[in-house]
């Protein structure tokens, strides 16, 4: 009886304690038309994870320069620890020139060979990965050997941890090998419809229909879940037992879409890792992404309560539906 009580209490703590989520990759400055904003998909993701009440850890690297010092300060001001942000004494802090088109979609000019391309493995990073409930990574940070090899070793050292891949394809920053290697390391893939079709072409996949293509990727790379965002048409989710979920888009006043995909990922991971059903996690992630798209930049403050309220307003739903 006493044993059963302590077991139940341990299970209760496991459910109620904030989940530990780590993200490995780029920390950089987005140079937008209106000024610079701290960004990088892993940084945006961890910022949102923390805002939802979980414990996020960012693993990255900045230069020993003014931009790096400002990045650390901005990160701390956002409530994200810089404990696992390394300093590079040779390469500069990363920057991205961002242009926004008339539809609010960003075009990225990503500077190469910067500090986050040279993240070195250490004990602290191994501990952060091994102690996490879920880790997130993408393809951009794998364009150079040092960070790529560090990521692979971290994945190897943390076999029991959920691996979430936000594929996040950026022009001239991925290869067939980096995509395929990433899929082989992942349990969950988050992509958008354009990225899924690019993946199809690069890896020689057969299906044209997005749902069938997602199933082909799941079966070939032994994934548990694929999430695919569809812009204003919402998002869908497919599981390895072929259960399909779809959540429609929202009618919004668009600011820009910078960071909306990262918010989607964070919203899904937060709900999924806190034992909500997959369809609820999809809905929360979809709403988080849509609400962020009403703002400018990737890290405008948005609370979990605001997202939940946004989800229940019927007229926010887009009448357009996804056709499989």
C-alpha positions in Angstrom: 0.0 0.0 0.0 2.8 2.4 0.9 4.7 1.4 -2.2 1.6 2.1 -4.3 1.2 5.5 -2.7 4.8 6.6 -3.4 4.5 5.2 -7.0 1.3 7.2 -7.6 2.9 10.3 -6.1 6.0 9.9 -8.3 3.7 9.6 -11.4 1.8 12.8 -10.2 5.1 14.7 -10.0 6.1 13.4 -13.4 2.9 14.8 -14.9 2.8 18.1 -13.0 6.5 19.1 -13.1 7.5 21.3 -16.0 9.0 19.3 -18.9 12.7 19.8 -19.7 13.0 20.8 -23.4 16.4 21.4 -25.0 17.1 22.9 -28.4 20.4 22.8 -30.3 21.3 25.3 -33.1 21.5 28.8 -34.2 21.3 32.0 -32.1 21.5 35.0 -34.3 20.2 38.5 -35.1 17.4 38.8 -37.7 18.1 42.1 -39.5 14.5 43.2 -40.4 13.4 46.3 -42.3 12.4 47.8 -39.0 15.5 46.9 -37.1 17.3 43.9 -35.6 15.5 41.3 -33.5 17.1 38.3 -31.8 16.2 35.1 -33.6 17.2 31.7 -34.8 14.6 28.9 -34.9 15.9 27.1 -31.7 16.0 30.4 -29.8 12.5 31.3 -30.9 11.3 27.8 -30.0 12.8 27.8 -26.5 11.5 31.3 -25.8 8.0 30.0 -26.5 8.5 26.8 -24.5 9.4 28.8 -21.5 6.4 31.1 -22.0 4.2 28.1 -21.8 5.6 27.1 -18.4 8.1 24.4 -19.4 11.9 24.5 -18.7 13.7 25.3 -21.9 17.5 25.1 -22.5 19.2 26.6 -25.6 22.5 25.2 -26.8 24.3 27.5 -29.2 27.3 29.8 -29.7 27.9 33.5 -30.3 31.0 35.5 -31.1 33.2 37.4 -28.7 31.8 40.6 -30.2 29.3 43.3 -29.5 26.5 41.4 -31.3 27.3 38.4 -29.1 27.1 40.3 -25.9 23.9 41.9 -27.0 22.5 38.5 -27.9 23.2 37.2 -24.4 21.6 40.2 -22.8 18.5 40.0 -25.1 18.2 36.3 -24.4 18.3 36.8 -20.6 15.7 39.6 -21.0 13.4 37.1 -22.8 13.7 34.8 -19.8 16.0 32.3 -21.5 19.3 31.3 -19.8 22.6 31.8 -21.6 24.3 29.1 -19.5 24.8 26.8 -22.5 25.7 29.5 -25.0 29.4 29.1 -25.9 31.6 32.0 -26.9 33.7 31.8 -30.1 36.9 33.9 -30.2 37.4 33.5 -34.0 34.0 33.6 -35.7 31.3 36.3 -35.4 27.8 36.1 -34.1 25.3 35.0 -36.7 23.1 37.4 -38.6 20.4 37.0 -41.2 19.1 39.7 -43.6 15.3 39.3 -43.7 13.1 40.8 -46.4 9.3 40.6 -46.1 7.2 40.3 -49.2 3.6 41.8 -49.7 2.1 38.6 -48.2 4.1 38.8 -45.0 6.5 35.9 -46.0 10.2 36.3 -45.2 13.1 35.8 -47.5 16.4 35.0 -45.6 19.9 35.8 -46.6 21.9 33.8 -44.0 25.5 34.7 -43.3 27.8 31.7 -43.4 30.7 30.4 -41.2 29.6 32.1 -38.0 29.8 31.2 -34.4 26.9 28.8 -34.3 28.5 26.7 -37.0 31.3 25.9 -34.5 29.4 24.6 -31.5 31.7 22.2 -29.5 30.6 19.3 -27.4 31.1 19.5 -23.7 29.8 17.8 -20.5 27.2 20.5 -19.9 25.7 20.0 -23.3 25.6 16.2 -22.9 23.9 16.6 -19.5 21.3 19.0 -21.0 20.4 16.5 -23.7 20.4 13.5 -21.5 18.3 15.1 -18.8 15.7 16.5 -21.3 12.3 15.0 -22.0 12.5 16.2 -25.6 15.2 17.8 -27.7 14.7 19.9 -30.9 17.1 20.4 -33.8 17.1 21.4 -37.5 19.2 21.3 -40.6 20.7 24.8 -40.7 23.1 24.2 -37.8 24.4 21.1 -39.7 25.9 23.0 -42.7 29.5 22.8 -41.2 31.3 19.9 -39.7 31.9 21.0 -36.1 28.2 21.7 -35.1 27.0 18.8 -37.2 29.3 16.4 -35.4 28.4 17.8 -32.0 24.7 17.3 -32.7 25.2 13.7 -33.8 27.2 12.9 -30.6 24.5 14.6 -28.5 21.8 12.5 -30.2 23.9 9.4 -29.7 24.4 10.1 -26.0 20.7 10.6 -25.3 18.9 7.5 -26.7 15.8 7.6 -24.6 14.9 11.3 -25.2 12.2 12.3 -27.7 13.9 13.8 -30.8 11.9 16.6 -32.5 13.2 17.7 -36.0 12.0 21.0 -37.3 13.5 20.5 -40.7 13.5 24.3 -41.5 15.1 24.2 -44.9 16.9 27.4 -45.8 18.4 28.0 -49.3 22.1 26.9 -49.6 22.0 25.6 -46.0 21.0 22.0 -46.5 22.1 18.9 -48.4 20.4 15.6 -49.3 22.7 14.0 -46.7 21.8 16.5 -43.9 18.1 16.0 -44.5 18.3 12.2 -44.6 20.6 12.0 -41.5 18.3 14.3 -39.6 15.2 12.1 -40.4 17.1 9.0 -39.2 17.8 10.8 -35.9 14.3 12.0 -35.3 11.1 10.6 -33.7 8.9 13.6 -34.8 9.2 15.6 -37.9 7.8 19.1 -38.3 7.8 20.5 -41.8 5.7 22.7 -44.1 4.1 21.7 -47.4 6.8 23.3 -49.5 9.6 21.6 -47.4 7.9 18.2 -47.7 7.8 18.5 -51.5 11.5 19.6 -51.6 12.3 16.5 -49.4 10.4 14.3 -51.8 12.5 15.6 -54.8 15.8 15.4 -53.0 15.3 12.0 -51.5 13.6 10.4 -54.5 10.3 9.7 -52.8 7.3 8.7 -54.9 4.1 10.1 -53.7 2.7 13.5 -54.8 -0.3 13.6 -52.4 0.9 15.3 -49.2 -0.8 12.7 -46.9 0.6 9.7 -48.8 4.0 11.4 -49.0 4.0 11.9 -45.2 3.2 8.2 -44.7 6.0 7.3 -47.0 8.5 9.4 -45.0 7.2 7.9 -41.7 7.6 4.3 -43.0 11.0 4.9 -44.7 12.6 6.7 -41.7 10.7 5.0 -38.9 9.2 8.2 -37.5 6.4 8.3 -34.9 4.7 11.5 -36.1 4.8 14.0 -38.9 3.4 17.5 -38.5 2.9 19.6 -41.7 1.9 23.2 -41.6 -0.1 24.5 -44.6 0.1 28.3 -44.3 -3.3 29.9 -44.1 -4.9 26.4 -44.6 -3.9 25.2 -41.2 -1.9 22.0 -40.4 -2.1 18.2 -40.4 -0.6 15.4 -38.4 0.0 11.8 -39.3 1.1 9.1 -36.9 2.9 5.9 -37.6 -0.3 3.9 -37.1 -1.8 6.0 -39.9 -4.1 8.1 -37.7 -4.7 11.4 -39.5 -5.6 14.7 -37.9 -6.3 18.1 -39.6 -6.8 21.5 -38.0 -8.0 24.4 -40.3 -6.4 27.7 -40.6 -7.4 31.0 -39.0 -8.5 34.3 -40.5 -6.0 36.9 -39.1 -4.7 40.3 -39.7 -1.2 39.4 -40.8 1.9 41.0 -39.3 4.5 38.7 -40.7 5.2 34.9 -40.5 8.6 35.2 -39.0 8.7 32.8 -36.0 5.2 31.4 -36.6 6.5 27.9 -37.4 8.7 28.0 -34.3 5.6 28.9 -32.2 3.7 26.0 -33.8 6.5 23.6 -32.9 6.7 24.9 -29.3 2.9 24.7 -28.9 2.8 21.1 -30.1 5.7 20.0 -28.1 4.4 21.7 -24.9 1.0 20.0 -25.2 2.3 16.6 -26.5 5.0 16.3 -23.8 2.5 17.2 -21.1 0.3 14.2 -22.1 -2.4 15.9 -24.1 -3.9 13.9 -27.0 -2.2 14.5 -30.3 -5.2 16.3 -31.9 -5.3 18.8 -29.0 -1.5 19.3 -29.4 -2.0 20.0 -33.1 -4.8 22.5 -32.4 -2.8 24.4 -29.7 0.3 24.5 -32.0 -1.7 25.7 -34.9 -3.3 28.5 -32.9 0.1 29.5 -31.4 1.6 29.8 -34.9 -1.4 31.8 -36.2 -1.4 34.2 -33.3 2.3 34.9 -33.7 1.7 35.7 -37.4 -0.5 38.6 -36.3 2.6 40.2 -34.8 5.9 41.5 -36.2 9.1 39.4 -35.6 9.5 36.0 -33.9 9.4 36.8 -30.2 6.5 39.2 -29.5 5.1 38.3 -26.1 2.0 36.0 -26.3 0.7 34.1 -23.3 -0.7 30.6 -23.2 -4.0 32.1 -22.0 -4.2 34.4 -25.1 -3.7 31.3 -27.3 -6.4 29.3 -25.5 -8.8 32.3 -25.8 -7.9 32.7 -29.5 -8.8 29.0 -30.1 -12.4 29.3 -29.0 -13.4 32.3 -31.1 -15.5 30.6 -34.0 -15.1 33.4 -36.5 -11.3 33.1 -36.4 -11.5 29.9 -38.4 -10.6 29.9 -42.1 -13.3 28.5 -44.3 -10.7 27.1 -46.7 -9.9 23.4 -46.0 -7.0 21.2 -46.8 -7.6 18.8 -49.7 -5.6 15.6 -49.3 
